[in-house]
Amino acid sequence: MASAVSYEYLKAIQGVPGGIPVLDGEGKIPSTQVPLSLLLFLGRFATEADLIEEYDEAEMANFAYVDETSSFWYWNAASTIEAWVNQEITDEDYDLQTDEEKSMVPYLIIPPVSTSAP
């Protein structure tokens, strides 16, 4: 059974967050109607080198996916390690970060791998 949606409802949700995007004069969705996470995502890259070659500079919190490491990389120009930071960093690298740097990027700490049998 189909339900009806009113014209007034459709008009009310046009151009609002979570609603229906309204195209601009060029037939594109204005950036104000695009989720911030999509604006920050720079794309998918085969290797870290490919990412760095394409984006040797970025804006804070820009991120990209790197196939080589199967993980997301975040731009953190204030980092004491490097500007592009793999979200998966060791405890040692994380400890080198200042409190401000630690708060800028959603790092995921990878524990040391045990080589002993259970």
Phi, psi and omega per residue, in radians:
M1 nan 2.181 3.133
A2 -1.491 2.622 3.076
S3 -2.004 2.609 -3.111
A4 -1.515 2.545 3.058
V5 -2.075 2.274 -3.074
S6 -1.319 2.637 3.066
Y7 -1.042 -0.709 3.141
E8 -1.071 -0.694 3.123
Y9 -1.135 -0.814 -3.140
L10 -1.064 -0.714 3.110
K11 -1.142 -0.643 -3.081
A12 -1.194 -0.488 -3.096
I13 -1.753 0.139 3.083
Q14 -1.330 2.300 3.049
G15 1.253 0.276 3.127
V16 -2.012 2.693 3.110
P17 -0.954 2.315 -3.128
G18 1.353 0.055 -3.122
G19 -1.822 -2.606 -3.134
I20 -1.713 2.162 3.131
P21 -1.189 2.591 3.098
V22 -1.976 2.214 -3.102
L23 -1.271 2.589 3.089
D24 -1.471 -2.992 -3.105
G25 -1.104 -0.367 3.115
E26 -1.658 0.086 3.140
G27 1.357 0.369 3.134
K28 -1.982 2.741 3.083
I29 -1.384 2.160 3.114
P30 -1.082 2.554 -3.092
S31 -1.057 -0.432 3.127
T32 -1.192 -0.260 3.140
Q33 -1.873 0.124 3.139
V34 -1.808 2.364 3.114
P35 -0.987 2.440 -3.111
L36 -0.957 -0.650 -3.113
S37 -1.068 -0.567 3.097
L38 -1.289 -0.562 3.115
L39 -1.236 -0.534 -3.107
L40 -1.445 -0.394 -3.090
F41 -1.349 2.147 -3.078
L42 -1.681 -0.136 3.079
G43 2.169 -3.009 -3.104
R44 -1.975 2.377 -3.075
F45 -2.273 2.569 -3.117
A46 -1.195 -0.738 -3.084
T47 -2.359 2.861 3.053
E48 -1.047 -0.698 3.134
A49 -1.066 -0.686 3.107
D50 -1.092 -0.737 3.113
L51 -1.071 -0.848 -3.102
I52 -1.135 -0.648 3.119
E53 -1.128 -0.731 -3.129
E54 -1.280 -0.705 -3.096
Y55 -2.252 1.453 3.086
D56 -1.363 -0.201 2.999
E57 -2.457 2.605 3.117
A58 -2.656 -3.066 3.099
E59 -1.738 2.633 3.117
M60 -0.903 2.338 3.109
A61 1.389 0.008 2.959
N62 -1.077 2.573 3.123
F63 -2.522 2.794 3.140
A64 -2.595 2.807 3.096
Y65 -1.825 2.349 3.130
V66 -2.026 2.059 -3.110
D67 -1.079 -0.685 -3.091
E68 -0.962 -0.654 -3.118
T69 -1.844 -0.045 -3.107
S70 0.899 0.782 -3.112
S71 -2.708 2.901 3.073
F72 -1.501 2.552 3.076
W73 -2.085 2.428 -3.096
Y74 -2.071 2.530 3.078
W75 -1.449 2.194 3.097
N76 -2.530 1.456 -3.069
A77 -1.080 -0.372 3.140
A78 -1.458 -0.083 -3.071
S79 -1.099 2.507 3.089
T80 -1.453 -0.125 -3.101
I81 -1.656 -1.085 3.110
E82 -2.920 2.913 -3.067
A83 -1.230 -0.818 3.052
W84 -1.524 2.171 -3.078
V85 -2.091 2.197 3.053
N86 -1.184 2.344 -3.127
Q87 -1.101 -0.357 3.123
E88 -1.750 1.783 3.138
I89 -2.175 2.788 -3.107
T90 -1.335 2.865 3.056
D91 -0.993 -0.715 -3.103
E92 -1.084 -0.793 3.123
D93 -1.164 -0.672 3.119
Y94 -1.100 -0.695 -3.136
D95 -1.117 -0.421 3.113
L96 -1.295 -0.281 -3.111
Q97 -1.328 2.561 2.992
T98 -1.343 2.917 3.100
D99 -1.041 -0.676 3.124
E100 -1.119 -0.759 3.131
E101 -1.132 -0.693 3.135
K102 -1.087 -0.561 -3.092
S103 -1.421 -0.243 -3.044
M104 -1.413 -0.466 -3.009
V105 -2.332 2.444 -3.135
P106 -1.363 1.330 -3.135
Y107 -1.187 2.593 3.035
L108 -2.077 2.057 -3.095
I109 -1.451 2.248 3.128
I110 -1.746 2.077 -3.135
P111 -1.237 2.746 3.102
P112 -1.050 2.545 -3.133
V113 -1.495 2.243 3.110
S114 -1.435 2.327 3.116
T115 -1.767 -0.041 3.140
S116 -1.471 2.561 3.123
A117 -1.316 2.569 3.132
P118 -1.210 nan nan
